[in-house]
Amino acid sequence: MLDSLLNQVSSMMSGGSPWLFLLVFIGGVLSSFLPCSLSTVPLVIGYVGAGRRDVKRSFVLSLLYAVGLTVTYTVLSLAALALGRMMGSTGRIWYLILSVLMLMMGLQLLHVFNFIPASYLQRLNKSRGALGAVLSGMLSGVFSSPCSTPVLVAVLSLASMSSSPAFSVGLMLSYAAGYSILSILAGTFTGFVSTLSSSPRFEKAGRVVEVLLAIAVLALGFYMAYQAF
């Protein structure tokens, strides 16, 4: 039964199943829902907007921030694909490397170890307005946050296993679309994050989401270990 399930998963991943894009999209939504991901967006939008709180302007800047994220994710997907081809994306060693990486990312989500420290790359951006929003999104896309980066790494690992650039980029665009939804809301409405953050239910929900994402990432690591052997 387990072999049959793993074979179905392998077929879904190698065949470019639409369900995989949906799962990646959902992963993007869930990872953006985590408190450490959501709380950084209003600060960035407030900075690049020179502190002015106009809903229409904030929405445009948030949208441009999402565009910057998408640009970075697209570049990262192509880089992951190139690395996978160089290492031999179907080779045992590559699967073992990805398996260990997924184990590390799962432990990061469970707060067992802290492999990914908090990143403040946005501070390198001194630009304001539209350009500042795009650049902030691009910088944020490198290391989004300690809690959401493991999911990004997992999606990049899937992208590296593909033989199709379109498939790899499509995965990252699906992730970017999911991740950007709450980011745009958070950047547009100043009270959105504070309302959620002050809610005990949101904190509990965030912890549940972290555990669910950790289980998914660890399961992916198990799958890659299975592929290696």
KOLFIKE-112949 format. One record per atom (N, C-alpha, C): y negated, z negated, x. Coordinates in steps of 0.1 Angstrom, whole numbers, plus 5000, padded with zeros to 4 digits. Atoms other than C-alpha are relative to their C-alpha. Layout:
N
YZX ...
//
This chain:
229
501250005008 500050005000 498750005009 501250014991 497649915028 499850135007 500149874994 498450235046 499550114991 500549905010 497850435015 498549984998 501450035002 494450265010 499250045012 500749964988 493450325046 499950155002 500049854999 494450685044 499050064990 501149965009 492250725013 498649985005 501350034994 489350565031 499750115011 500249904989 489950805061 499750134994 500349875006 490051105038 498650004994 501350005006 486850995021 498950025011 501049994989 485050955055 500050145007 499949874993 486351275070 499650124991 500349895009 485851485039 498650004994 501450005004 482251395033 499949974985 500050035014 482951234999 498649954995 501350055006 479851184976 500049854999 500050145002 481050834971 499649925013 500550064987 480350755008 498550005000 501549995000 476750865004 499549894990 500450105010 476550634973 500149865006 499850134994 477950344992 499049975010 501050024989 475550395021 498649974993 501350035007 472650414996 499949864995 499950145005 473750084980 499849905012 500250094988 474049935015 498549995004 501450004997 470450045021 499249914991 500750095010 469249874989 500349855003 499650144998 471149554996 499449945013 500650054987 469949535033 498549984999 501450025002 466349575022 499749884991 500250125008 466849294997 500149875007 499950124992 467549045024 498649945003 501350054998 464548805029 499350045013 500749974987 463948875066 499650155000 500449865000 463749245058 498850024991 501049985010 461549225027 498649955004 501350074997 458948985041 499150075010 500849944989 457749205070 499250114995 500749885005 456649505049 498649974995 501450025004 453549355032 499149975011 500850034989 452349225065 499650135007 500349874993 452549575081 499050084992 500949925008 450949745051 498649944999 501350075000 448149485050 499350035013 500749984987 447449545087 499650155001 500449864998 447449925087 499050044989 501049985010 445349915055 498849925002 501150074996 442849705073 499749894991 500150125009 443449415049 499550034986 500549965014 442249605018 501250004991 498950015009 444449534988 499750094988 500249915011 444149844966 501450054997 498749975003 447349914947 500450155003 499749864998 447150294949 500150035015 500049984986 446250284986 501349945007 498850074995 449050034993 501350084997 498849925003 451550254975 500150125009 500049894991 450550554996 500549965014 499750054987 450750355028 501549965001 498650055000 454150205018 500950135000 499249885000 455450555011 500050075013 500149954986 454250675045 500849925010 499150094992 455950375060 501450044999 498649965002 459150485044 500350145006 499949874993 458550835058 500349985014 499850044986 458350685092 501449955003 498650044999 461550505087 501050115000 499149885002 463250825076 500050085012 500149924987 462051015107 500949935011 499250074989 463550745130 501550004997 498650005004 466750725110 500750145002 499549864998 467151105112 500350035015 499849984985 466651105150 501249925004 498950084996 469050815153 501450064996 498749945004 471750995133 500450115009 499749894991 471551295155 500449955014 499750074987 471651075186 501449954999 498650065002 474750895172 501050115000 499149895000 476351225165 500350065014 499849954986 475751355200 500849905009 499250104992 477051025215 501550014996 498650005005 480151045193 500750125006 499449884994 480851405205 500249985015 499950024986 480251305241 501249915003 498950104998 482651005238 501350054995 498849955007 485151205217 500249924987 500150085013 484551085181 501449974994 498650035006 488351095173 500949935010 499250064990 489450935205 500249854998 499750145002 491050585207 498949915006 501050084993 488450445231 498849994991 501250005009 485550545208 500249914988 499850085012 487150385178 500149855004 499950144996 487850065198 498649955002 501450044998 484150055209 499349974987 500650025013 483050095173 500549884993 499450125007 485449835161 499449875005 500650124995 484149575185 498549994996 501450005005 480549675176 499949954986 500050055014 481349625139 500349854999 499750144999 482849285147 498749925003 501250074996 479649185164 498950004989 501049995011 477449315136 500449914988 499650095011 479549125110 499749865003 500350134996 479148805130 498649975000 501450015001 475448865132 499649974985 500350025014 475248895094 500449864995 499550145004 477248565091 499349895008 500850104992 474848395116 500949925009 499150074990 477848305138 499450025014 500649974987 476148475168 498750074997 501349935001 472648615173 499950115010 500049894990 473148945191 498750084999 501349925002 469949105176 498949904997 501150095003 466848895180 499050064992 501149945008 463748935159 499250105008 500849904994 461849245167 498650014995 501549995003 458049285168 499450135005 500449874995 457849645177 498850054992 501249965008 455249695149 498749965007 501350054993 452749505171 499650105010 500449904990 452849795195 499150114994 500849905007 451150005169 498649954997 501450045002 447349985170 499350094990 500749915009 446650265146 500049944986 500250045014 445450215110 500150124991 499949895010 445650415078 501350075000 498849925002 448150685072 500850015013 499349994988 449050735108 500649875004 499550134997 449450365113 501249974992 498850035008 451850345084 501250075004 498849924996 454050625096 500549945013 499650054987 454050485132 500749864998 499350135003 454950135118 501450024995 498749975005 457750285099 501050045010 499249954989 459050465129 500549895009 499650114991 458950155151 500949904993 499150095008 460549945123 501450054999 498749945001 463350185121 500949985012 499250024988 464450115156 500949874999 499450135003 465249745149 499349944988 500650045012 464449675113 499849854999 500050155000 465349305114 501349955004 498650054996 468149075126 501050014989 499050005010 469749085092 500350144995 499749865005 469449455083 500550095010 499549914989 470049615117 501550015000 498649985000 473749535115 500550114990 499649905010 474049755084 499650145005 500449884994 472050025101 500950055011 499149974989 474350015131 501350054994 498849965006 477350045108 499950144994 500249865005 475950355091 499950105012 500049914988 475150505125 501450025006 498649994995 478750435136 500750114991 499449905009 479850635105 499550145004 500649874996 477450915115 500550055013 499549964987 478750925150 501450064999 498649955002 482350995137 500150134994 500049875007 481351305119 499950125010 500149884992 481551665132 498950084995 501049925006 478751785110 498649935001 501350065000 475051725117 499449984986 500550025014 474251775080 500549874994 499350125005 476751505071 499349875006 500650124993 475351255097 498649984995 501450025004 471751315087 500049964985 499950035014 472751305050 500349854998 499650145001 474250955055 498749925003 501150074997 471050835071 498950014990 501049985010 468850985045 500349924987 499550095012 470950805018 499649865003 500450134996 470450485037 498549974999 501550015000 466750545041 499549994986 500450005014 466350615004 500249874994 499750135006 468050294994 499249895006 500850114994 466250085020 498650014997 501449985002 462850225011 499649954986 500450035014 462950134974 499249874999 500650135000 462249764978 498849995010 501050004990 460149825009 498750064994 501249945006 457750044988 499449904990 500550105010 457549774960 499449895008 500650114993 456949504986 498750035006 501249964994 454249695003 498950034990 501049965010 452549804971 499449874993 500450115008 452449474952 500149875009 500050114991 451349174972 500849884995 499450125006 452748914948 501550024999 498549975001 456249084948 500849915009 499250074991 457548924979 499849854998 500350145001 455848584974 500749944988 499350045012 457348564939 501549995003 498550014996 460848644952 500349895009 499750094990 460548424982 499949854995 500150135006 459548124961 501149964991 498950025010 462548164939 501349955007 498750044994 465647954948 501150094997 498949905004 467748214930 500050115010 500149894991 466448484953 500649965014 499450054987 467448274984 501550004999 498650015002 470848214970 500650145000 499549865001 471248584961 500050075013 500149944987 470148684996 501149965009 498950054992 472848465011 501350074996 498849945006 475448614988 500150155005 500149864996 474248974997 500450005015 499650004986 474548885034 501549995003 498650024999 478048765030 500850134996 499349875004 479049085011 499850115010 500249904990 477449305037 500849975012 499150044989 479249115064 501450044998 498649965003 482549165047 500250155001 499949855000 481849535043 500050055015 500149964986 480949565080 501249965008 498750044993 483949365092 501250094995 499049925005 486149575069 500050145007 500149884993 484749885086 500549995014 499550024986 485549735120 501550005000 498550005001 489149675108 500550144999 499649865002 489350035097 500050085013 500149934987 488150165131 501149955009 498950054992 490649935148 501350074996 498849935005 493350085126 500150155005 500049864996 492250435135 500350015015 499850004986 492450345172 501549995003 498650034998 496050235169 501050074990 
//
